[in-house]
Amino acid sequence: MPRTHVFHTGFGFAVPVALICALVTPRVFAQAQAQAQAQAQAQAQTQGDATSPADAPPAAEAPPPAPAAAATPSAAELATLRAELDELKKSLNEVKEQQTAAEGSGSPADDSATGGEPLKIYGFMDMGAQHIWVNPDSAVSHVFQVNNTSFVVGNVNLYFDAQPIKSFRGLLELRFTNAPLGDIVNYGGLAGTFQRKNTFSYDPGGTAINAPMWGATVILERAWIEWNEHQALKVRVGYFFTPFGIWNADHGTPTLISLALPQFIVQRWMPIRQTGVMLYGNAFAGDWEFGYAGTLSNGRQEISNYNFDNNFGLGARVYARRETGRVNTTFGLSYFTGKTLENQIDVVASPTGINGIDFVDTTKVAYTEHVMGADFSLDLDATRIRAEGVVRRQVFRPGQRTAGDLLFAPGSFAPDQWQETAYVLVANQLPWFGIEPFLWGEAQAQPGILGDLVLVGSVGVNVHFNSAIQWKNQVTRAAFTNWLYTSPYDTSLNNVSSVYSRLVMAF
């Protein structure tokens, strides 16, 4: 953004002098030229009277007239120059006052306050339509909103990016959504009275007593402050995306190739966001860039923002990147580990407690997890390839397991498990109209009552109208099947087909 520059004293003195010279010199030169022309005309008049034009010899080329002495400007001209000079000084003083005011709006004079950037606000939004097909006999068709076509508002995200002083930066990202209007709060029949979430109310700030209003949710995507004076070591504190793989940190719709995310992110095999401290940085060796990130956090925060037992989550990512213009390559390794638990607090009768009652804390769920991933990215001219593999190990404490499938296996508990997944995505932008088709293949293996292997295939096409507008479309088929175990149910009953279309704008 444009900045106001400080005008130094030397510049302020040179400008008036240059202006005086620029104003006076043309006028003096014009007067001297007019005087010389008048003298030449008088001399020609005299010669013309003594010799007739027919008898006069060819006139020799007269030498150029000598420069006339500079005429002294009149009092009126001097008054005009003084007025113009006063006007220029007034303009310079106004600029200096504006510069002083701009500097005074920040903290007191301090060398460390220089080099900052003003607050920048930018973001993206996407909206469109979708249709999801599920067998009507499947329980999934009654849990989620499927088998219909709906227009939807996808993401409306705003970034507030500030760097008020050099080496410190803060970022706040908010997502605005119209949820949870329409969500099922309670099922009917044996479950009780059917009810959907209704966020309607009357607008107290409306211009009518019965002005309607529907409440919605604002999601805090991330909020952090970082110190970034050194390229090799930067410190970020706050609420940030877990640096894991390709998709998680760079989650904006305009930057991602496909609309759908890998299943290990959708199923939260590692925490999507963390609250804590991140150290990261990078260095260069020839054409290669080597970077790292390390995190210390509260771990998973699905049920609380707090750390219940001082068991912190640890994460790390390293990568090597080579960008040469035509061929760009990135290799990455990611890791996360942490302990997650849920404490239940009961009020019990106690003869020794206050007023005959006491509190008892009980750990209901506790497990340790290790998540490891490797990723590869290749950009070859107009072709983009993304591939990633992830392995997760989850181990519960005895007697402190989460509930199993409440619908298909009520009363069961989740087992210790290995989970593996891998995907490959290939996209190629054609030379016509910014069209970019892509193919996606994904396989996921984990213990499950509906089948322990899920195969996902997608085909899509993106249209890049310009740097700000895209139209994204994706068709996906997810199939449940048996691999190591045999499900007692028809696994194909829960297969899902979907079509998503979004118009995306970045601003």
N, C-alpha and C positions, 0 to 999 in steps of 0.2 A: 504494500500500500504506500502511497506517497507520503513523504515525511517533510516537515518544515526544517529548513536549514538555517543555521545561525549566520548572520551577516557580520563580518568582522570590521574593525574600525578602519583598516586600510581600504577595504572595499567601499565603505561609506564615504571616504574622502575622494577616492578615484572617480566615483560615478559623477558627482557634481562637476569636477574639473573636466572630465570627458564631455559632459553635456554642454558646458560653456564653450569648449572648443568646437563641438559639433554645431552649435547654434551660431557662433560668431563668425567662424571661418567662411562659410558659404556666403554670408552677407558681405563681408569685406572683399572677397574675391569678385563678387558680382559688381560691386561699385567700381573696383579697379578696371574690370573688363569694360564696363560702360564708358569710363573716362577715356580709355585707349581708343575705343571705337569712335568717340566724338572727335578726338584729335585727328584720326586718320581721315574722317569725313571732311574736316575743315581743310586739311592739306590738299585733298583731291579737289575740293571746290576752288582753291586758289590756282592750282595748275590748270584747271579747265578754263579759267578766264583768260590766261595768257596765250594758250595754244589751242587752235581749232582741232576738233577730233580728226579731220582728214589729214592734217599735216603732222600730227603728233606721232613720234616714234613709238614702237612697242614699249610699253612700260616694263621696266625691270622689276623683278620680284623683290618687293620691299622686305627688309629684315623684320623679324617679329618685334613688336613694340616692347620696350623695356617695362618691366613690372612697375606699376604705379605704387606709390607709397600707400600703406594701409590707411584708410580713412578712419577716423575716430567715431565709434558708434554714438548716435545721438542720445539725449537724455531719455527719450521715449523708448528707444530700443533697450537701453540699460534697465529701465523699469520693467519691461516685459521679461527680460532675462532673469531679473531678480524674482519676479513672480513665479516663473517656471521652476527656478531653483528651490524656492520655498515649498512649492507643491511636491517636488521630488523628495525633499527632506521629510515632509509630512508623511509621504508614503513609506519611506524607509523606517520612520519611527513606529508606524503602525505595524509593520512586519516584525520589528524587534519586540514590540509589546505582545504580539501574538505568540512569538517564540517563547518569551518569558512565561506567559500564562500556561502554555503547554507543558513546559518543564516544571512549573510549580504545581500542576495538578497531580503529580506523582509524589513520591516520598521526598524528603529533603535532599539537597544536592548530595549525590553519592555516585562514585565512579561505577559501582556495581549495578546501578540502575540503568545504565546505558545498554543498548543492544537488545532491548525487549521488543516484543511485537504486540500490537493491539489485539483485542479480543476478536476472534474469527468465528463466525457461525456458518456452518454448512451442514449438509445432510443428504438423505435420499428418501424416496418413497416408491412403493410399488403397489399396484392394485390390478384386479382382473377378474377371472372366473375360474371355476374348477368343478370337476365331477369325479366322484370316487365310487367304484363298483365293488360291492361285497355281496356274497350269497345271502339272500334274506333269511335263510335258516341259521346263519352264523350268529353267535352272540355278539360279535364285533359290530354287526349291523345295527344293533340296538344300543350300543354303548357310545358310538361316535355318530356324527352327523354325516351319513353317507347315502348313496343311491339317489342323489338329486344334484342338480346344477345350481350353483350359487355364485353370485357376484360377491367379491370379497375385497376388503381393504387389508393388504398384507402388512407391510412395514412402513411406518412413518417415523423416521429416526432423525434427530437433531443432535449435532455436535457443537459443543461450546469449548473452543480451543483457545487457551490464554497463555501468554508468556510475558507477564508484566515486567520481569527483569531478566537479564541475561542468565542463562544456565538453569532456569527453573521454568517448568511448563506444567500446566494443569489441563486435564481433558475430562469433560462430562458428556456422556451420551445418554439420551433419553429416547425411549420408544413409546409412541402413543398408539393405543389400540382401543377398539370399541368393545372388547371383552370386559366383563363376562356375561353380557346380556344374552339370554337364551340358553345358557348352560343348564343342564339337568341338575337340580339340587337334590331331589329325592324321587325314587321310582314309586309307582302306585302298586295296588294289589297287596301282596304279602309284605311289601316294604313300607306300606303306609299310603300317604296321599301324594299323588304325583305333583311335582312343582318344578317350575323353571325359574332361573334367576331373572329377576326384573329390576332393572336399575332406574326405572322411571321415577321422576319426582317433578314438582313444580319449581320453576326457576325463580328463586328469590330476587334475582337481579333482572328479571324480564320486564318488559314494558306493559305487560298485562298481568292481572292477578292470577290467571290460570295458564301462564306461559309454560309450555312443556319443556322438559330437559331429561336427557338420558345420561347417567354417569358412565364413566369408562375407567380404564386402568392406565396408569403411567408406569412404565417399567424402567427401572434404573439398570441400564446395560453395563455401564462402568463409570467409575469416578476415581481419578487418581491424580497425584502430584509427583513429579519426578525432577531429579537433579541430573542434568545431562551435559555437564561441562566437558567431560572427557569421553571420547569415542569408545575407548576400551572398557570403561566402567561407568555405568549409569544406574541410578537407584530410583525405583518407582515404589510408591507407598499408596495403598488404598484398595480399591475394588477393581480388579482387572480380569481380563480373559486369560484362562490358563494357556500358556505357550506350549501347545501340543499339536503337532502335525501341521497340515496345510489349511484346514477349513476353519478352525475354531477362532483364532485371533482375527483373521481377515474374514469377517462374517457378513460384510455388506453385500446386498443383492447386486449392485452394479459391478462388483469385482469378481464374484463367484461365477463359474461357468454354468453350473446346473442350478435349478431351483431346489431340488431335493438335496438333503445333506446325507452323509454316510450314517449308517445305522448306529455305529458306536457313539456318535455324537447325539443322535436322537434319543438313544437309550441311556445316555449319560454314563458311559463306562468310566469316565474320569469327570471330576467336577468341571462344569463349563466355566464358572467364574470362581475366583477366590478373593478373600480379603487378607492382605498381609503385605509382604515386602518382596520385591523382585529386583534382582541384580542382573543386568544384561549389558552387552557391548559387542564390538566386532573389531576386526583388524584385517589388513590386506597383505597378501603375499603374491606378487605378480598379478595375474588376472583373477586370482581367487580371493573371495571374501570369506572369512571364518568368523562365525558368531556364536554366542551362547546366551542362555538365560537360566537363572536359578530362582526358585520361589520357596518362601517359608510362609505358611498361611494357616488359617483355621481349618483348612481341609474342606470337606463337603459342607455345603450350607443349604441343603434342601429343606431342612426342618428348622434351622435357627441360624442367626448371624453370629452366634457366639461359639466359643470353644468350650465344651463341657468338662474336659478332663485333662487339659494341657497336653494332649497328643496332637502335635502339629502336623500338617501335611507338607511334604517335601516334593519338589518337582524340578526337572531340568530339561533343557533342550539345547542341542548343538547342531550346527549346520555348516555346510560348505557350499558356496554359490559362485558360479562363473558366468558372467554376462559379457558377451562379445558382440551383441547386436543381432546377428543372424541366429546364433545358437546360444541359448541360456539354460543353464543346468543348476539344479539345487538338490543336494542330498541332506537329509535330516534324521536325527534320532531324538526321541522324546521319552520321558519317564515321569511317573507320578506314583507316590505311595502315601498312605495315610490310614489312620484308624478312625472309624466312625461308630458312634454309639448314640442311643436314645435313652434318656433318663426319664422315668415316670415317677412323679411325686404324689404320694397318697397321704391323706389325712386319716389317722387312726386314733382309736381310743387309747389313752395311756394314763394310768393313775399318777405317774410322775411328771406328766406334761403340764403345760400351762392350761388351766381350766379343763383339765382332763383329756386334752387332745395332744397329739404330737404329729410330726411329719416323718415320712419314711421315703428315702430315695431308692429306687430300684432300677437297675440297668436292664432294659427289656431287649435291646438289640445292640450287638457289638460285632464288628468284623474288621479285618485288615485286608487291604487290597494293594496289588501291584499292577500297574498298567505300563506296558512298553509298546512303542511304536516306531516304525521306520517309514520314511516317505521319500518320494522321488518326483521331481518335476522337470520337464523338458519342453522348451519352446524352440521349435525348429521352423524358422520363417513364420508361416501362417498356421502351423500345426502346434497344438498344445496337448501335452500328455501329463496326466497326474495319476500316481499310483501310491498306495499306502497299505500297510499291514499293521494290525494291532492285536496284542495278546493281553488278556486280563486274568488275574488270579484273585479269587475272593475266598477268604477263609473266615468262618464264623467262630465265635466262642461257643463252647458247649452250653446248650440251654438258652442261648441268646440269638436265635436266628429270626429272620423276618418270616412273615407268613408266606405260604406257597400260593398257588393259584386258587383264589377264593371261589371262583365259579366252577372250574373243572375239577379241582381237587381241594374241596373245603376241609379245613383242619390240618392241612399239610404244612411243611416248613421248607424254606429254600435250602438247597444243599450247598456244600462247598463246591466250587466250580471253576473250570477253565473256560474262557470265552475267547474265540478267535474270529477275526474278520479280515477281509482284504477286498480292495476294489481297484479297478482301472478305468480311467476316463480318457477318451481321445476326442479332441475337437479340431476342426479345420475351418478357417475362415476363407470363404470363396471370394474371388475377385469381383463379384457382382453384388451391389446393393448392401454390403456389410453382412451378408448371410453367413452364419457359422453353425453348421450341423455338428452334433456330437453323439457319441455312444458311451454307455455306462454299463459296467458289469460288476456285481458285488456278490460275495458269499459270506454268510455269517453262521458260525456254529456255536451252540450253547445248549445246555440242558433245558428242555421245555416240554410241557405236557402236550403241546400242539405240534410237536415236531422239533427236532434238534438242529435242523439245517434250513436256512432261509436263503433263497436265491433271488436276486433282484436284477432286473434288466431294464434299461431305459434308453429311449431315443429322444432326441430333442433338437430344436433349432432356435438359435438366437439371431435377432436382426439388430445390428448396430447402426441406427440411423445417423448418429453423430456421437460426440464424446459425452453427451448428457442424456440421451434418450436411447433405450433399448426395448425390444419386445422379446420376451423369453417364453418358450413353450417346451413342455416336457411330458412324455407319456411313459408310465412306469408300470411294471408288472412284478409283484412280489409273490413268490410261491413257497409254501411251507412243505417240508418233506422230512422223511426219516433218513438218518445217516448211521449213527452208532446205536440208537435206541429205536424201539418200535412204539409209536404212540397208540393208545387204545382208541383214539378218535380219528375220524377222517380228516387228515391234515389239509387236504385240498379245499375243505369247506371254508377255511379262513384266508384263502388267497385274495389278494387285493390288487385291483387295477385302478389307475388314476390318470387324469389329465389335468395339468396345471398350465395356466397362461397368465402372465403378468406383464404389464407395461411399467417400465422402470424409469425413473428420473433421478439424476444426481444433480445437486445444486450446491 
